[in-house]
Amino acid sequence: MKFQVIFTFDSEYAGYVAEVPELPGCVSQGKTLDEAIENIKDAITGYLHVQAKHGKPYIVKELQEPPHTLV
């Protein structure tokens, strides 16, 4: 399963914050981008495990076409 992850650099933390919009509250961080990637992978795994454990398994949403831009 693949998820969109948004990475932002936090100058106060001096590292990267990673957020998965499709999984509310699934956030992690790392001092380097590589560390943030590994940490968010662990966070996603944990998130999905906890959801399944509580009877709320993740259901893959249908792929939707991206919104069209009118010019």
C-alpha positions in Angstrom: 0.0 0.0 0.0 1.3 3.5 -0.8 0.2 6.7 0.7 0.9 10.3 -0.1 3.3 11.8 2.4 3.8 15.6 2.8 7.3 16.6 4.1 8.0 20.0 5.4 11.1 21.4 6.9 10.7 22.8 10.4 13.4 25.4 11.1 12.7 25.4 14.8 13.1 21.6 15.0 15.9 21.8 12.4 14.5 18.7 10.7 11.6 17.4 8.6 8.0 16.7 9.6 6.1 14.0 7.7 2.3 13.9 7.5 0.0 11.4 5.8 -3.2 13.3 4.9 -5.2 10.1 4.3 -4.5 8.8 7.8 -5.6 11.6 10.3 -3.0 12.0 13.0 -0.3 10.0 11.3 2.7 12.3 11.7 6.4 11.7 12.3 9.7 13.6 12.0 13.4 13.2 11.4 16.5 15.3 11.5 17.2 14.3 7.8 14.8 13.5 5.0 16.0 9.9 5.0 15.3 9.6 8.7 11.8 11.2 8.3 11.0 8.7 5.5 12.0 5.7 7.7 10.1 7.1 10.7 6.9 7.8 8.7 7.0 4.3 7.3 7.1 3.0 10.9 4.3 5.4 11.9 2.1 4.2 9.0 2.6 0.6 10.0 1.7 1.3 13.6 -1.3 3.4 12.6 -2.7 0.6 10.4 -2.0 -2.0 13.1 -3.8 0.0 15.8 -6.8 0.7 13.5 -7.1 -3.0 12.7 -6.7 -4.0 16.3 -9.6 -1.8 17.2 -11.9 -3.2 14.5 -11.4 -0.3 12.1 -9.2 -1.7 9.3 -8.0 0.7 6.6 -10.2 0.4 3.5 -8.5 1.4 0.3 -10.3 4.3 -1.3 -11.1 4.3 -5.0 -8.6 6.2 -7.1 -10.1 9.5 -8.2 -9.1 11.6 -11.1 -7.2 14.7 -10.0 -9.3 17.9 -10.2 -9.2 19.6 -13.6 -7.9 23.1 -13.8 -9.8 25.5 -16.0 -7.7 28.3 -17.6 
